[in-house]
Amino acid sequence: MVNLRTQKRLAASVIGCGERKIWLDPNEVSEISNANSRQSIRKLVSDGLIIRKPVTMHSRSRARELNLARRIGRHRGFGKRKGTADARMPSQVLWMRRLRVLRRLLVKYRNNGKIDKHLYHELYHLSKGNTFKHKRALVEHIHRAKAEKARETALKEEMDAKRAKTKAARERKLERQTAKRNALMGDDEEETK
């Protein structure tokens, strides 16, 4: 058998791939063996006597199947675990996710005018202090705080109205008393005359 190592090397250089990807036509060995320059190799490549083998398939079908199974909880038991629970899903990452969710909600509510900047500031610090376990807890707290504030303002207005009413009544009473006193004083003066 003729040694075609040089031709294979030149073909790899011309095509731009590795030598193991080069296929030399076994029926045209004599013609290929005569080619000893890159130019002649290029001609053989264009004629189709030397071709580049296709990339070998590495199927991912089994990997896809396994991933689908893992998605529904298969192959995730204690026997398959290598790292600690914190290494597999760091508590720091979970905390960051939770806090970012809460902060995003707070910013959204503040921008929409659902909460004022004072309540925002208070809730921001409460979130950082691990008061709220999830978004629902924060929303419920906001509703409660707003209801409490509304109740307080209503009570304050009621008290102010009551205070104003009593003040007005007191003033009216005082006016009546002064008028009565003045009338009595006027009567006394007339009697003395």
LOTOR-549138 format. One record per residue: residue number from 1; residue in three letters; z, x, y of N, C-alpha, C in turn. Coordinates in nm, 4 decimals, padded with zeros to 6 digits, always signed. Atoms other than C-alpha are relative to their C-alpha. Layout:
BEGIN
(pt NUM, ALA, (Z, X, Y), (Z, X, Y), (Z, X, Y))
...
***
This chain:
BEGIN
(pt 1, MET, (+00.0000, +00.0838, -00.1194), (+00.0000, +00.0000, +00.0000), (+00.0000, +00.0877, +00.1249))
(pt 2, VAL, (+00.0134, -00.0754, -00.1249), (-00.0910, +00.1173, +00.3486), (+00.1264, -00.0194, +00.0841))
(pt 3, ASN, (-00.1182, +00.0067, -00.0861), (+00.1984, +00.1987, +00.5848), (-00.0425, -00.0485, +00.1391))
(pt 4, LEU, (+00.0382, +00.0588, -00.1293), (+00.1702, -00.0253, +00.8942), (+00.1167, +00.0010, +00.0999))
(pt 5, ARG, (-00.1178, -00.0038, -00.0861), (+00.4935, +00.0764, +01.0635), (-00.0367, +00.0245, +00.1464))
(pt 6, THR, (+00.0426, -00.0324, -00.1374), (+00.3201, +00.2238, +01.3687), (-00.0608, -00.1225, +00.0668))
(pt 7, GLN, (+00.0659, +00.1201, -00.0542), (+00.1071, -00.0889, +01.4134), (+00.1046, -00.1081, +00.0362))
(pt 8, LYS, (-00.1052, +00.0995, -00.0243), (+00.4176, -00.3063, +01.3875), (+00.0765, +00.0366, +00.1273))
(pt 9, ARG, (-00.0734, -00.0468, -00.1181), (+00.5980, -00.0947, +01.6482), (-00.0800, -00.0251, +00.1277))
(pt 10, LEU, (+00.0867, +00.0205, -00.1166), (+00.3017, -00.1052, +01.8872), (-00.0144, -00.1491, +00.0330))
(pt 11, ALA, (+00.0154, +00.1451, -00.0209), (+00.2575, -00.4808, +01.8360), (+00.1261, -00.0581, +00.0643))
(pt 12, ALA, (-00.1265, +00.0470, -00.0572), (+00.6270, -00.5387, +01.9126), (+00.0071, +00.0358, +00.1476))
(pt 13, SER, (-00.0005, -00.0462, -00.1388), (+00.5889, -00.3368, +02.2324), (-00.0972, -00.0826, +00.0846))
(pt 14, VAL, (+00.1037, +00.0745, -00.0736), (+00.2697, -00.5231, +02.3342), (+00.0435, -00.1456, +00.0226))
(pt 15, ILE, (-00.0378, +00.1421, -00.0094), (+00.4001, -00.8734, +02.2587), (+00.1319, -00.0169, +00.0760))
(pt 16, GLY, (-00.1285, +00.0069, -00.0695), (+00.7502, -00.7988, +02.3910), (+00.1055, -00.0694, -00.0823))
(pt 17, CYS, (-00.1043, +00.0563, +00.0863), (+00.9695, -00.8858, +02.0951), (+00.0425, +00.1087, -00.0986))
(pt 18, GLY, (-00.0444, -00.0970, +00.0994), (+01.1443, -00.7139, +01.8044), (-00.1014, +00.0137, -00.1132))
(pt 19, GLU, (+00.0954, -00.0255, +00.1096), (+00.9601, -00.5650, +01.5065), (+00.0120, -00.1035, -00.1114))
(pt 20, ARG, (-00.0174, +00.0970, +00.1084), (+01.1102, -00.8202, +01.2691), (-00.0683, -00.1332, +00.0299))
(pt 21, LYS, (+00.0697, +00.1238, -00.0364), (+00.9299, -01.0968, +01.4595), (-00.1528, +00.0140, -00.0115))
(pt 22, ILE, (+00.1453, -00.0234, +00.0079), (+00.5852, -00.9418, +01.4057), (-00.0514, -00.0340, -00.1403))
(pt 23, TRP, (+00.0650, +00.0330, +00.1287), (+00.3599, -01.0877, +01.1320), (-00.1396, +00.0601, +00.0002))
(pt 24, LEU, (+00.1325, -00.0622, +00.0151), (+00.0624, -00.8829, +01.0156), (-00.0731, -00.0712, -00.1133))
(pt 25, ASP, (+00.0786, +00.0740, +00.1005), (-00.2142, -01.0656, +00.8262), (-00.0232, +00.0874, -00.1232))
(pt 26, PRO, (+00.0153, -00.0849, +00.1201), (-00.1990, -00.9340, +00.4651), (-00.1441, +00.0107, -00.0496))
(pt 27, ASN, (+00.1412, -00.0052, +00.0438), (-00.5710, -01.0115, +00.4128), (-00.0822, +00.0979, +00.0832))
(pt 28, GLU, (+00.0750, -00.0882, -00.0909), (-00.6761, -00.7864, +00.7032), (+00.0708, +00.1343, +00.0166))
(pt 29, VAL, (-00.0787, -00.1242, -00.0065), (-00.4661, -00.4785, +00.6191), (-00.0865, +00.1181, +00.0433))
(pt 30, SER, (+00.0865, -00.1153, -00.0311), (-00.7604, -00.2353, +00.6389), (-00.0351, +00.0025, +00.1485))
(pt 31, GLU, (+00.0356, +00.0061, -00.1420), (-00.8628, -00.3569, +00.9853), (+00.1207, +00.0325, +00.0884))
(pt 32, ILE, (-00.1219, -00.0252, -00.0788), (-00.5037, -00.3496, +01.1111), (+00.0366, +00.1480, -00.0059))
(pt 33, SER, (-00.0367, -00.1421, +00.0149), (-00.4473, +00.0026, +00.9745), (-00.0874, +00.0905, +00.0865))
(pt 34, ASN, (+00.0889, -00.0798, -00.0859), (-00.7465, +00.1277, +01.1800), (+00.0443, -00.0032, +00.1462))
(pt 35, ALA, (-00.0444, +00.0134, -00.1395), (-00.5826, +00.0062, +01.5024), (+00.1129, +00.0990, +00.0248))
(pt 36, ASN, (-00.1020, -00.1017, -00.0275), (-00.3945, +00.3045, +01.6437), (+00.0316, +00.0120, +00.1490))
(pt 37, SER, (-00.0314, -00.0012, -00.1438), (-00.3766, +00.2189, +02.0152), (+00.0458, -00.1396, +00.0430))
(pt 38, ARG, (-00.0484, +00.1291, -00.0503), (-00.2160, -00.0536, +02.2210), (-00.1164, -00.0938, +00.0311))
(pt 39, GLN, (+00.1185, +00.0806, -00.0339), (-00.5595, -00.1710, +02.3354), (-00.0541, -00.0712, -00.1238))
(pt 40, SER, (+00.0525, +00.0601, +00.1241), (-00.6788, -00.2263, +01.9783), (+00.0989, -00.1028, -00.0572))
(pt 41, ILE, (-00.1031, +00.0957, +00.0467), (-00.3477, -00.3990, +01.8913), (-00.0117, -00.1299, +00.0803))
(pt 42, ARG, (+00.0171, +00.1184, -00.0858), (-00.3986, -00.6339, +02.1908), (-00.1167, -00.0858, -00.0490))
(pt 43, LYS, (+00.1188, +00.0732, +00.0489), (-00.7426, -00.7248, +02.0518), (+00.0335, -00.0752, -00.1283))
(pt 44, LEU, (-00.0392, +00.0650, +00.1260), (-00.5950, -00.7978, +01.7084), (+00.0919, -00.1207, +00.0259))
(pt 45, VAL, (-00.0894, +00.1117, -00.0365), (-00.3277, -01.0168, +01.8722), (-00.0830, -00.1179, +00.0493))
(pt 46, SER, (+00.0842, +00.1082, -00.0525), (-00.5942, -01.2136, +02.0605), (-00.0860, -00.0620, -00.1103))
(pt 47, ASP, (+00.0784, +00.0531, +00.1137), (-00.7964, -01.2486, +01.7371), (+00.0861, -00.0797, -00.0973))
(pt 48, GLY, (-00.0905, +00.0755, +00.0873), (-00.4881, -01.3832, +01.5586), (+00.0339, +00.0703, -00.1296))
(pt 49, LEU, (-00.0361, -00.0751, +00.1211), (-00.4505, -01.1076, +01.2974), (+00.1461, +00.0452, +00.0063))
(pt 50, ILE, (-00.1427, -00.0322, -00.0199), (-00.1142, -01.0125, +01.4452), (+00.0588, -00.1143, +00.0837))
(pt 51, ILE, (-00.0640, +00.1081, -00.0773), (+00.1151, -01.2960, +01.5552), (+00.1515, +00.0190, +00.0029))
(pt 52, ARG, (-00.1463, -00.0034, -00.0124), (+00.4719, -01.3407, +01.6679), (+00.0575, -00.1172, -00.0791))
(pt 53, LYS, (-00.0623, +00.1060, +00.0808), (+00.6872, -01.5336, +01.4206), (+00.0843, -00.0895, +00.0900))
(pt 54, PRO, (-00.0825, +00.0899, -00.0827), (+00.8630, -01.8424, +01.5620), (+00.1490, +00.0304, -00.0167))
(pt 55, VAL, (-00.1453, -00.0188, +00.0049), (+01.2343, -01.8350, +01.6378), (+00.0556, -00.0831, -00.1145))
(pt 56, THR, (-00.0553, +00.0719, +00.1154), (+01.4300, -01.9265, +01.3271), (+00.0957, -00.1088, +00.0477))
(pt 57, MET, (-00.0839, +00.1150, -00.0363), (+01.6035, -02.2642, +01.3441), (+00.1435, +00.0251, -00.0415))
(pt 58, HIS, (-00.1415, -00.0015, +00.0365), (+01.9799, -02.2743, +01.3547), (+00.0518, -00.1393, +00.0327))
(pt 59, SER, (-00.0273, +00.1420, -00.0221), (+02.0562, -02.6407, +01.3111), (+00.1439, -00.0242, +00.0456))
(pt 60, ARG, (-00.1327, +00.0393, -00.0479), (+02.3470, -02.7934, +01.5028), (+00.0395, -00.1383, -00.0507))
(pt 61, SER, (-00.0275, +00.1372, +00.0456), (+02.3379, -03.1214, +01.3118), (+00.1392, -00.0107, -00.0621))
(pt 62, ARG, (-00.1331, +00.0038, +00.0626), (+02.6472, -03.0343, +01.1072), (+00.1097, +00.0126, +00.1065))
(pt 63, ALA, (-00.0981, -00.0178, -00.1083), (+02.8299, -02.9188, +01.4217), (+00.0162, -00.1298, +00.0791))
(pt 64, ARG, (-00.0050, +00.1278, -00.0728), (+02.7386, -03.2445, +01.5988), (+00.0800, -00.1037, -00.0771))
(pt 65, GLU, (-00.0704, +00.0948, +00.0876), (+02.8639, -03.4461, +01.3022), (+00.1514, +00.0250, +00.0056))
(pt 66, LEU, (-00.1412, -00.0385, -00.0030), (+03.1935, -03.2540, +01.3049), (+00.0637, -00.0385, +00.1337))
(pt 67, ASN, (-00.0516, +00.0350, -00.1329), (+03.2342, -03.3055, +01.6801), (+00.0225, -00.1499, +00.0147))
(pt 68, LEU, (-00.0155, +00.1463, -00.0040), (+03.1792, -03.6796, +01.6414), (+00.1248, -00.0425, -00.0758))
(pt 69, ALA, (-00.1187, +00.0321, +00.0802), (+03.4447, -03.6896, +01.3693), (+00.1266, +00.0389, +00.0763))
(pt 70, ARG, (-00.1178, -00.0466, -00.0748), (+03.6845, -03.4884, +01.5875), (+00.0308, -00.0926, +00.1169))
(pt 71, ARG, (-00.0188, +00.0896, -00.1135), (+03.6271, -03.7280, +01.8758), (+00.0839, -00.1217, -00.0366))
(pt 72, ILE, (-00.0807, +00.1158, +00.0421), (+03.7803, -04.0088, +01.6706), (+00.1266, +00.0435, -00.0732))
(pt 73, GLY, (-00.1308, -00.0462, +00.0465), (+04.0685, -03.7880, +01.5595), (+00.0038, +00.0666, -00.1357))
(pt 74, ARG, (+00.0003, -00.0686, +00.1291), (+03.9566, -03.6304, +01.2304), (+00.0105, +00.1516, +00.0215))
(pt 75, HIS, (-00.0101, -00.1476, -00.0007), (+04.0262, -03.2610, +01.1528), (+00.0856, +00.0507, +00.1165))
(pt 76, ARG, (-00.0860, -00.0394, -00.1123), (+04.2987, -03.2485, +01.4187), (+00.1464, +00.0074, -00.0432))
(pt 77, GLY, (-00.1375, +00.0028, +00.0513), (+04.6067, -03.2464, +01.1948), (+00.0722, +00.1319, +00.0177))
(pt 78, PHE, (-00.0829, -00.1209, -00.0156), (+04.8862, -02.9906, +01.1801), (-00.0630, +00.1205, -00.0686))
(pt 79, GLY, (+00.0597, -00.1112, +00.0752), (+04.6958, -02.7813, +00.9263), (-00.1145, +00.0678, +00.0712))
(pt 80, LYS, (+00.1157, -00.0557, -00.0715), (+04.4068, -02.7270, +01.1666), (+00.0410, +00.0687, +00.1302))
(pt 81, ARG, (-00.0430, -00.0517, -00.1305), (+04.6178, -02.6171, +01.4631), (+00.0449, +00.1448, -00.0101))
(pt 82, LYS, (-00.0377, -00.1423, -00.0019), (+04.6572, -02.2500, +01.5525), (+00.0956, +00.0302, +00.1156))
(pt 83, GLY, (-00.0839, -00.0278, -00.1174), (+04.8114, -02.2524, +01.9017), (+00.1106, -00.1019, +00.0160))
(pt 84, THR, (-00.1084, +00.0947, -00.0297), (+05.1218, -02.4193, +02.0398), (-00.0593, -00.1200, +00.0740))
(pt 85, ALA, (+00.0459, +00.1213, -00.0700), (+05.0962, -02.7656, +02.1939), (-00.0343, +00.0332, +00.1450))
(pt 86, ASP, (+00.0232, -00.0367, -00.1402), (+05.1170, -02.6064, +02.5389), (-00.1242, +00.0875, +00.0162))
(pt 87, ALA, (+00.1211, -00.0830, -00.0054), (+04.8394, -02.3606, +02.4538), (-00.1242, -00.0874, -00.0173))
(pt 88, ARG, (+00.1137, +00.0883, +00.0253), (+04.6137, -02.6396, +02.3268), (-00.0285, -00.0913, +00.1192))
(pt 89, MET, (+00.0158, +00.0846, -00.1196), (+04.6745, -02.8684, +02.6267), (+00.1148, +00.0316, +00.0941))
(pt 90, PRO, (-00.1106, -00.0466, -00.0841), (+04.8809, -02.6933, +02.8970), (+00.0618, -00.1116, +00.0840))
(pt 91, SER, (-00.0709, +00.1015, -00.0790), (+05.1460, -02.9066, +03.0641), (-00.0317, +00.0172, +00.1486))
(pt 92, GLN, (+00.0376, -00.0278, -00.1396), (+05.0481, -02.7382, +03.3921), (-00.1285, -00.0751, +00.0360))
(pt 93, VAL, (+00.1287, +00.0677, -00.0241), (+04.6939, -02.8772, +03.3605), (+00.0220, -00.1509, +00.0092))
(pt 94, LEU, (-00.0299, +00.1438, -00.0016), (+04.8281, -03.2250, +03.2796), (+00.0662, -00.0398, +00.1324))
(pt 95, TRP, (-00.0707, +00.0260, -00.1261), (+05.0590, -03.2071, +03.5827), (-00.0973, +00.0008, +00.1180))
(pt 96, MET, (+00.0971, -00.0112, -00.1088), (+04.7757, -03.0933, +03.8107), (-00.0901, -00.1232, +00.0053))
(pt 97, ARG, (+00.0860, +00.1189, +00.0065), (+04.5538, -03.3777, +03.6908), (+00.0717, -00.1216, +00.0566))
(pt 98, ARG, (-00.0758, +00.1181, -00.0403), (+04.8265, -03.6354, +03.7441), (+00.0229, -00.0006, +00.1511))
(pt 99, LEU, (-00.0302, -00.0093, -00.1426), (+04.9197, -03.5111, +04.0893), (-00.1248, -00.0207, +00.0849))
(pt 100, ARG, (+00.1248, +00.0166, -00.0755), (+04.5577, -03.4945, +04.2025), (-00.0424, -00.1466, +00.0040))
(pt 101, VAL, (+00.0315, +00.1440, +00.0051), (+04.5043, -03.8547, +04.0898), (+00.0841, -00.0747, +00.1028))
(pt 102, LEU, (-00.0911, +00.0694, -00.0919), (+04.8112, -03.9696, +04.2852), (-00.0337, +00.0318, +00.1456))
(pt 103, ARG, (+00.0298, -00.0401, -00.1380), (+04.7192, -03.7704, +04.5956), (-00.1317, -00.0606, +00.0485))
(pt 104, ARG, (+00.1269, +00.0635, -00.0370), (+04.3618, -03.8998, +04.5901), (+00.0219, -00.1464, +00.0388))
(pt 105, LEU, (-00.0301, +00.1418, -00.0270), (+04.4971, -04.2558, +04.5764), (+00.0692, -00.0150, +00.1358))
(pt 106, LEU, (-00.0725, +00.0069, -00.1273), (+04.7349, -04.1886, +04.8667), (-00.0944, +00.0194, +00.1189))
(pt 107, VAL, (+00.0953, -00.0281, -00.1088), (+04.4561, -04.0438, +05.0825), (-00.0913, -00.1210, +00.0209))
(pt 108, LYS, (+00.0883, +00.1168, -00.0082), (+04.2308, -04.3414, +04.9999), (+00.0707, -00.1163, +00.0695))
(pt 109, TYR, (-00.0765, +00.1100, -00.0592), (+04.5027, -04.5915, +05.0891), (+00.0247, +00.0242, +00.1487))
(pt 110, ARG, (-00.0256, -00.0319, -00.1417), (+04.5811, -04.4089, +05.4147), (-00.1270, -00.0196, +00.0831))
(pt 111, ASN, (+00.1267, +00.0133, -00.0725), (+04.2131, -04.3956, +05.5166), (-00.0419, -00.1460, +00.0155))
(pt 112, ASN, (+00.0347, +00.1429, -00.0067), (+04.1673, -04.7668, +05.4363), (+00.0984, -00.0796, +00.0850))
(pt 113, GLY, (-00.0990, +00.0681, -00.0828), (+04.4740, -04.8505, +05.6429), (+00.0977, -00.0843, -00.0790))
(pt 114, LYS, (-00.0941, +00.0773, +00.0824), (+04.6700, -04.9922, +05.3506), (+00.1432, +00.0507, +00.0185))
(pt 115, ILE, (-00.1327, -00.0564, -00.0287), (+04.9584, -04.7550, +05.4270), (-00.0091, +00.0820, +00.1286))
(pt 116, ASP, (-00.0001, -00.0810, -00.1222), (+05.0595, -04.5853, +05.7522), (+00.0372, +00.1439, -00.0336))
(pt 117, LYS, (-00.0205, -00.1429, +00.0264), (+05.1078, -04.2112, +05.7920), (+00.1437, +00.0318, -00.0396))
(pt 118, HIS, (-00.1405, -00.0258, +00.0331), (+05.4864, -04.2363, +05.7652), (+00.0270, -00.0283, -00.1474))
(pt 119, LEU, (-00.0161, +00.0350, +00.1419), (+05.4769, -04.4130, +05.4289), (-00.0762, +00.0994, -00.0875))
(pt 120, TYR, (+00.0798, -00.1001, +00.0729), (+05.2018, -04.1714, +05.3180), (+00.0813, +00.1273, -00.0205))
(pt 121, HIS, (-00.0775, -00.1245, +00.0046), (+05.4235, -03.8734, +05.4000), (+00.1152, -00.0121, -00.0998))
(pt 122, GLU, (-00.1135, +00.0235, +00.0899), (+05.7189, -04.0226, +05.2151), (-00.0466, -00.0022, -00.1463))
(pt 123, LEU, (+00.0514, +00.0127, +00.1374), (+05.5109, -04.1109, +04.9063), (-00.0571, +00.1323, -00.0509))
(pt 124, TYR, (+00.0538, -00.1317, +00.0374), (+05.3437, -03.7673, +04.9081), (+00.1115, +00.0855, -00.0597))
(pt 125, HIS, (-00.1125, -00.0809, +00.0480), (+05.6810, -03.5997, +04.8692), (+00.0616, -00.0584, -00.1265))
(pt 126, LEU, (-00.0514, +00.0631, +00.1223), (+05.7970, -03.8532, +04.6103), (-00.0894, +00.0336, -00.1191))
(pt 127, SER, (+00.0942, -00.0349, +00.1083), (+05.4805, -03.7825, +04.4051), (+00.0239, +00.1431, -00.0454))
(pt 128, LYS, (-00.0233, -00.1407, +00.0338), (+05.5477, -03.4108, +04.4233), (+00.1304, +00.0156, -00.0766))
(pt 129, GLY, (-00.1292, -00.0056, +00.0681), (+05.9018, -03.4777, +04.3066), (+00.0013, -00.0699, -00.1343))
(pt 130, ASN, (+00.0131, +00.0573, +00.1350), (+05.7731, -03.6388, +03.9842), (+00.0641, -00.1392, -00.0105))
(pt 131, THR, (-00.0569, +00.1351, +00.0009), (+05.8821, -03.9911, +04.0800), (-00.0905, -00.0976, -00.0749))
(pt 132, PHE, (+00.0953, +00.0954, +00.0574), (+05.5639, -04.1646, +03.9616), (-00.0658, +00.0587, -00.1240))
(pt 133, LYS, (+00.0555, -00.0476, +00.1267), (+05.4483, -04.1345, +03.6018), (-00.1521, -00.0120, -00.0017))
(pt 134, HIS, (+00.1447, +00.0235, -00.0024), (+05.1004, -04.2733, +03.6722), (-00.0362, -00.0805, +00.1244))
(pt 135, LYS, (+00.0518, +00.0668, -00.1194), (+04.8841, -04.4490, +03.9285), (+00.0594, -00.1399, +00.0176))
(pt 136, ARG, (-00.0509, +00.1375, -00.0072), (+05.0081, -04.7973, +03.8412), (+00.1406, -00.0032, +00.0608))
(pt 137, ALA, (-00.1374, -00.0072, -00.0518), (+05.3687, -04.6953, +03.9120), (-00.0017, +00.0212, +00.1513))
(pt 138, LEU, (+00.0104, -00.0274, -00.1442), (+05.2656, -04.5616, +04.2530), (-00.0454, -00.1247, +00.0760))
(pt 139, VAL, (+00.0520, +00.1210, -00.0661), (+05.0678, -04.8765, +04.3405), (+00.1093, -00.1063, +00.0092))
(pt 140, GLU, (-00.1093, +00.0982, +00.0002), (+05.3619, -05.0978, +04.2391), (+00.1059, +00.0360, +00.1046))
(pt 141, HIS, (-00.0984, -00.0467, -00.0988), (+05.5961, -04.8852, +04.4515), (-00.0489, -00.0301, +00.1415))
(pt 142, ILE, (+00.0585, +00.0265, -00.1326), (+05.3590, -04.9199, +04.7491), (+00.0142, -00.1490, +00.0341))
(pt 143, HIS, (-00.0116, +00.1451, -00.0232), (+05.3516, -05.3006, +04.7079), (+00.1441, -00.0381, +00.0340))
(pt 144, ARG, (-00.1419, +00.0300, -00.0242), (+05.7312, -05.3110, +04.6884), (+00.0426, +00.0456, +00.1397))
(pt 145, ALA, (-00.0376, -00.0572, -00.1302), (+05.7690, -05.0858, +04.9943), (-00.0570, -00.0849, +00.1140))
(pt 146, LYS, (+00.0623, +00.0811, -00.1048), (+05.5233, -05.2953, +05.1962), (+00.0688, -00.1357, +00.0126))
(pt 147, ALA, (-00.0689, +00.1303, -00.0008), (+05.6961, -05.6202, +05.0938), (+00.1363, +00.0131, +00.0678))
(pt 148, GLU, (-00.1324, -00.0260, -00.0592), (+06.0346, -05.4721, +05.1883), (-00.0115, +00.0164, +00.1517))
(pt 149, LYS, (+00.0204, -00.0237, -00.1432), (+05.8998, -05.3575, +05.5238), (-00.0323, -00.1312, +00.0719))
(pt 150, ALA, (+00.0365, +00.1295, -00.0595), (+05.7456, -05.6999, +05.5911), (+00.1239, -00.0885, +00.0134))
(pt 151, ARG, (-00.1226, +00.0803, -00.0020), (+06.0772, -05.8663, +05.5027), (+00.0927, +00.0463, +00.1132))
(pt 152, GLU, (-00.0861, -00.0564, -00.1053), (+06.2668, -05.6310, +05.7336), (-00.0502, -00.0385, +00.1389))
(pt 153, THR, (+00.0560, +00.0349, -00.1319), (+06.0283, -05.6941, +06.0236), (+00.0204, -00.1484, +00.0296))
(pt 154, ALA, (-00.0204, +00.1449, -00.0177), (+06.0513, -06.0713, +05.9658), (+00.1456, -00.0282, +00.0378))
(pt 155, LEU, (-00.1427, +00.0176, -00.0301), (+06.4329, -06.0500, +05.9637), (+00.0322, +00.0453, +00.1417))
(pt 156, LYS, (-00.0242, -00.0555, -00.1337), (+06.4288, -05.8355, +06.2766), (-00.0503, -00.0975, +00.1067))
(pt 157, GLU, (+00.0559, +00.0957, -00.0958), (+06.2011, -06.0816, +06.4562), (+00.0883, -00.1246, +00.0095))
(pt 158, GLU, (-00.0869, +00.1180, +00.0051), (+06.4218, -06.3694, +06.3431), (+00.1289, +00.0239, +00.0787))
(pt 159, MET, (-00.1246, -00.0351, -00.0693), (+06.7338, -06.1916, +06.4685), (-00.0231, +00.0108, +00.1504))
(pt 160, ASP, (+00.0330, -00.0124, -00.1426), (+06.5635, -06.1065, +06.7989), (-00.0150, -00.1378, +00.0638))
(pt 161, ALA, (+00.0201, +00.1361, -00.0518), (+06.4592, -06.4698, +06.8423), (+00.1344, -00.0707, +00.0159))
(pt 162, LYS, (-00.1330, +00.0625, -00.0024), (+06.8123, -06.5863, +06.7594), (+00.0810, +00.0531, +00.1187))
(pt 163, ARG, (-00.0728, -00.0646, -00.1086), (+06.9588, -06.3347, +07.0039), (-00.0492, -00.0512, +00.1359))
(pt 164, ALA, (+00.0583, +00.0486, -00.1260), (+06.7172, -06.4432, +07.2771), (+00.0420, -00.1445, +00.0262))
(pt 165, LYS, (-00.0380, +00.1419, -00.0121), (+06.7991, -06.8096, +07.2082), (+00.1454, -00.0140, +00.0472))
(pt 166, THR, (-00.1423, +00.0070, -00.0380), (+07.1765, -06.7524, +07.2288), (+00.0213, +00.0497, +00.1424))
(pt 167, LYS, (-00.0115, -00.0547, -00.1356), (+07.1312, -06.5450, +07.5439), (-00.0429, -00.1049, +00.1031))
(pt 168, ALA, (+00.0504, +00.1044, -00.0905), (+06.9251, -06.8206, +07.7047), (+00.1011, -00.1141, +00.0103))
(pt 169, ALA, (-00.0999, +00.1087, +00.0006), (+07.1854, -07.0813, +07.5996), (+00.1211, +00.0396, +00.0833))
(pt 170, ARG, (-00.1155, -00.0491, -00.0750), (+07.4645, -06.8659, +07.7420), (-00.0284, -00.0042, +00.1504))
(pt 171, GLU, (+00.0380, +00.0000, -00.1415), (+07.2761, -06.8260, +08.0700), (-00.0028, -00.1426, +00.0561))
(pt 172, ARG, (+00.0050, +00.1404, -00.0437), (+07.2115, -07.2016, +08.0899), (+00.1415, -00.0556, +00.0208))
(pt 173, LYS, (-00.1396, +00.0463, -00.0068), (+07.5805, -07.2698, +08.0221), (+00.0675, +00.0554, +00.1258))
(pt 174, LEU, (-00.0578, -00.0658, -00.1172), (+07.6800, -07.0189, +08.2892), (-00.0500, -00.0657, +00.1285))
(pt 175, GLU, (+00.0585, +00.0665, -00.1170), (+07.4403, -07.1817, +08.5370), (+00.0643, -00.1371, +00.0218))
(pt 176, ARG, (-00.0623, +00.1323, -00.0088), (+07.5838, -07.5254, +08.4566), (+00.1425, +00.0108, +00.0553))
(pt 177, GLN, (-00.1394, -00.0186, -00.0439), (+07.9379, -07.3955, +08.5019), (+00.0061, +00.0363, +00.1481))
(pt 178, THR, (+00.0010, -00.0404, -00.1420), (+07.8539, -07.2269, +08.8332), (-00.0393, -00.1174, +00.0892))
(pt 179, ALA, (+00.0429, +00.1181, -00.0779), (+07.6747, -07.5395, +08.9517), (+00.1155, -00.0987, +00.0128))
(pt 180, LYS, (-00.1147, +00.0916, +00.0020), (+07.9749, -07.7510, +08.8514), (+00.1091, +00.0500, +00.0942))
(pt 181, ARG, (-00.1033, -00.0596, -00.0843), (+08.2135, -07.5094, +09.0214), (-00.0377, -00.0145, +00.1473))
(pt 182, ASN, (+00.0478, +00.0129, -00.1385), (+08.0002, -07.5085, +09.3347), (+00.0131, -00.1441, +00.0493))
(pt 183, ALA, (-00.0101, +00.1429, -00.0371), (+07.9912, -07.8881, +09.3301), (+00.1449, -00.0360, +00.0292))
(pt 184, LEU, (-00.1429, +00.0261, -00.0201), (+08.3699, -07.9025, +09.2943), (+00.0487, +00.0618, +00.1310))
(pt 185, MET, (-00.0388, -00.0701, -00.1222), (+08.4126, -07.6478, +09.5713), (-00.0501, -00.0766, +00.1222))
(pt 186, GLY, (+00.0588, +00.0785, -00.1103), (+08.1811, -07.8545, +09.7915), (+00.0810, -00.1255, +00.0252))
(pt 187, ASP, (-00.0806, +00.1220, -00.0121), (+08.3854, -08.1699, +09.7202), (+00.1345, +00.0309, +00.0658))
(pt 188, ASP, (-00.1296, -00.0409, -00.0557), (+08.7094, -07.9853, +09.7986), (-00.0115, +00.0254, +00.1499))
(pt 189, GLU, (+00.0207, -00.0318, -00.1414), (+08.5697, -07.8619, +10.1292), (-00.0142, -00.1281, +00.0824))
(pt 190, GLU, (+00.0203, +00.1278, -00.0704), (+08.4627, -08.2149, +10.2255), (+00.1334, -00.0741, +00.0166))
(pt 191, GLU, (-00.1298, +00.0682, -00.0047), (+08.8082, -08.3529, +10.1418), (+00.0903, +00.0629, +00.1073))
(pt 192, THR, (-00.0844, -00.0679, -00.0984), (+08.9796, -08.0893, +10.3562), (-00.0448, -00.0301, +00.1422))
(pt 193, LYS, (+00.0500, +00.0301, -00.1348), (+08.7608, -08.1751, +10.6524), (+00.0445, -00.1376, +00.0349))
***
